[in-house]
């Protein structure tokens, strides 16, 4: 589920701190990109099993991981004290927290 994935990602790349408001935008975007890669890879397998040609639909098949590019995820960043969160990040954090609570 989403909450477990976020906690695992934070444990590996974010010093075990799960509060998205304490993460920078690059960290959150890295998590969302990682989820997207996993979903794309899984859907590519299903498409292949069902005989669906994704390339004819303009879908880029294969992720960075499957092309042999190593990505250890984003570097863990230290949060600077103070309310330096802009409206876009605040909205993203609110949506991320809502997804965590929905499970």
VENMO-V523580 format. One line per field, one symbol per residue. burial: + if it has 9 or more other C-alpha atoms within 8 Angstrom, else -. A space follows every 50 residues. Layout:
burial: ???
This chain:
burial: --+--++-+++-++-+-+-++-++--++-++-----+--++--+--++-- ---+------+++++-----------------------++--+--++-++ ---
